[in-house]
Amino acid sequence: MLRAALGRLAPAGPQGRLSIAIFHRVHAQPDPLFPDEPDRQRFDEICRWLKTWFQVLPLDEAVHALREGRLPARALCITFDDGYADNHDHALPVLQAHGLSGAFFIATGFINGGRMWNDTVVETVRRCPQSQLDVTGLGLDGLQTLALGTIEQRRHALHSVLNAAKYLAPARRSEVVEALARRAGVSLPDDLMMNTAQVQAMAAGGMVLGAHTVNHPILAGLDDETARYEMAASRAQLQQWLQREVTLFAYPNGKPGRDYLPRDAALAQSLGFEAAVSTHPGANGAQAPLFELRRFTPWDRQRWRWGTRLAMNLRT
């Protein structure tokens, strides 16, 4: 029944609509701090659902089909942002087992031992041995003490810190989160992101690789020259590693008007990308702007709710 409904909402040809799912991580086991993020077993379940309901396409092929009005019925793509090592260790083998291809957008500055600012916060909150952490004077507006006694309190503290730091200037944000880690007295991991060999193995394993800037900045807050550098340098680095053309780009954070501007969509096109993806929910029809493609993934646990929400997304 759902498959038939999806076929009516997303028919083949010029009236087709492309759904693009977005993920970030696939954990080995469920992560108590992020209960909505899939572990390997749940991602395997999701892939089974998607393969049953949709025609899952590589994103580069889907972009060409969308542009030319020849999408198959129930077209969908799977995408991942950032470049986490668990994408290689867990997402890749699950996708291959199902005969599926995904697109992986890599923030190149963190490959080979780097750590994104938000993961400094995540791992600080995860590893802090204290049940309460004083954060006064660190530059986290509105925050003074983080309660860490329970997993629910740690989740709340994590999201509070991320929200307070997200839109700080990049240099200032790094200072703040590193100061947080020092105050917590924690040792932080340096193996969260892929290394070059893993990035290359993703491409060799049939995955599509796309650029996601060098340092994962909020593009809307950058001047023209810096924005251009972030986009062009990430593409150039990926092309050097892969020895192939990189044609796709994902905006960090990805909210139009808040995280990236029309200038950035124009930049992506001028730099030679063929398409770019946002995190604005909805599906993509024939008139969808190729440099602001929409992405959406349901958060429900039940199969029927998850699929129904994807069907509802096709109406937007």
ChimeraX attribute file (.defattr): number of C-alpha atoms within 10 A of each C-alpha:
attribute: neighborCount
match mode: 1-to-1
recipient: residues
	/A:1	7
	/A:2	13
	/A:3	14
	/A:4	11
	/A:5	14
	/A:6	22
	/A:7	20
	/A:8	14
	/A:9	19
	/A:10	27
	/A:11	19
	/A:12	17
	/A:13	16
	/A:14	17
	/A:15	17
	/A:16	25
	/A:17	30
	/A:18	32
	/A:19	29
	/A:20	26
	/A:21	21
	/A:22	22
	/A:23	19
	/A:24	18
	/A:25	22
	/A:26	27
	/A:27	22
	/A:28	14
	/A:29	11
	/A:30	16
	/A:31	13
	/A:32	13
	/A:33	17
	/A:34	11
	/A:35	10
	/A:36	13
	/A:37	18
	/A:38	23
	/A:39	20
	/A:40	22
	/A:41	15
	/A:42	16
	/A:43	20
	/A:44	20
	/A:45	14
	/A:46	17
	/A:47	20
	/A:48	14
	/A:49	15
	/A:50	19
	/A:51	14
	/A:52	12
	/A:53	20
	/A:54	19
	/A:55	16
	/A:56	24
	/A:57	22
	/A:58	18
	/A:59	25
	/A:60	19
	/A:61	12
	/A:62	21
	/A:63	22
	/A:64	15
	/A:65	20
	/A:66	24
	/A:67	16
	/A:68	12
	/A:69	18
	/A:70	17
	/A:71	28
	/A:72	24
	/A:73	20
	/A:74	26
	/A:75	24
	/A:76	25
	/A:77	25
	/A:78	23
	/A:79	24
	/A:80	22
	/A:81	22
	/A:82	27
	/A:83	26
	/A:84	28
	/A:85	21
	/A:86	20
	/A:87	26
	/A:88	23
	/A:89	17
	/A:90	19
	/A:91	27
	/A:92	20
	/A:93	17
	/A:94	21
	/A:95	20
	/A:96	14
	/A:97	11
	/A:98	12
	/A:99	12
	/A:100	21
	/A:101	20
	/A:102	25
	/A:103	23
	/A:104	31
	/A:105	25
	/A:106	28
	/A:107	28
	/A:108	28
	/A:109	19
	/A:110	22
	/A:111	24
	/A:112	18
	/A:113	13
	/A:114	16
	/A:115	18
	/A:116	20
	/A:117	20
	/A:118	17
	/A:119	15
	/A:120	19
	/A:121	22
	/A:122	23
	/A:123	16
	/A:124	24
	/A:125	24
	/A:126	17
	/A:127	14
	/A:128	18
	/A:129	14
	/A:130	14
	/A:131	12
	/A:132	15
	/A:133	18
	/A:134	15
	/A:135	18
	/A:136	13
	/A:137	11
	/A:138	16
	/A:139	19
	/A:140	20
	/A:141	14
	/A:142	10
	/A:143	16
	/A:144	13
	/A:145	12
	/A:146	21
	/A:147	17
	/A:148	21
	/A:149	12
	/A:150	10
	/A:151	13
	/A:152	13
	/A:153	15
	/A:154	22
	/A:155	19
	/A:156	15
	/A:157	21
	/A:158	21
	/A:159	13
	/A:160	16
	/A:161	22
	/A:162	17
	/A:163	13
	/A:164	15
	/A:165	22
	/A:166	15
	/A:167	15
	/A:168	16
	/A:169	13
	/A:170	18
	/A:171	8
	/A:172	12
	/A:173	19
	/A:174	17
	/A:175	13
	/A:176	19
	/A:177	24
	/A:178	16
	/A:179	16
	/A:180	23
	/A:181	20
	/A:182	11
	/A:183	15
	/A:184	19
	/A:185	14
	/A:186	16
	/A:187	12
	/A:188	16
	/A:189	14
	/A:190	13
	/A:191	16
	/A:192	19
	/A:193	26
	/A:194	25
	/A:195	20
	/A:196	15
	/A:197	12
	/A:198	19
	/A:199	27
	/A:200	18
	/A:201	15
	/A:202	24
	/A:203	15
	/A:204	11
	/A:205	15
	/A:206	17
	/A:207	22
	/A:208	21
	/A:209	30
	/A:210	29
	/A:211	31
	/A:212	31
	/A:213	28
	/A:214	20
	/A:215	18
	/A:216	22
	/A:217	23
	/A:218	23
	/A:219	24
	/A:220	19
	/A:221	17
	/A:222	16
	/A:223	9
	/A:224	13
	/A:225	8
	/A:226	13
	/A:227	21
	/A:228	19
	/A:229	13
	/A:230	22
	/A:231	26
	/A:232	20
	/A:233	17
	/A:234	24
	/A:235	29
	/A:236	16
	/A:237	16
	/A:238	22
	/A:239	17
	/A:240	12
	/A:241	13
	/A:242	19
	/A:243	11
	/A:244	11
	/A:245	15
	/A:246	22
	/A:247	20
	/A:248	26
	/A:249	28
	/A:250	28
	/A:251	29
	/A:252	23
	/A:253	19
	/A:254	20
	/A:255	18
	/A:256	17
	/A:257	9
	/A:258	13
	/A:259	19
	/A:260	23
	/A:261	18
	/A:262	13
	/A:263	13
	/A:264	23
	/A:265	21
	/A:266	11
	/A:267	18
	/A:268	24
	/A:269	17
	/A:270	11
	/A:271	13
	/A:272	14
	/A:273	22
	/A:274	17
	/A:275	21
	/A:276	24
	/A:277	24
	/A:278	22
	/A:279	22
	/A:280	15
	/A:281	18
	/A:282	21
	/A:283	25
	/A:284	24
	/A:285	21
	/A:286	19
	/A:287	12
	/A:288	15
	/A:289	15
	/A:290	20
	/A:291	23
	/A:292	24
	/A:293	23
	/A:294	25
	/A:295	24
	/A:296	20
	/A:297	19
	/A:298	15
	/A:299	12
	/A:300	13
	/A:301	11
	/A:302	9
	/A:303	11
	/A:304	12
	/A:305	13
	/A:306	16
	/A:307	21
	/A:308	16
	/A:309	15
	/A:310	20
	/A:311	22
	/A:312	13
	/A:313	18
	/A:314	20
	/A:315	12
	/A:316	11
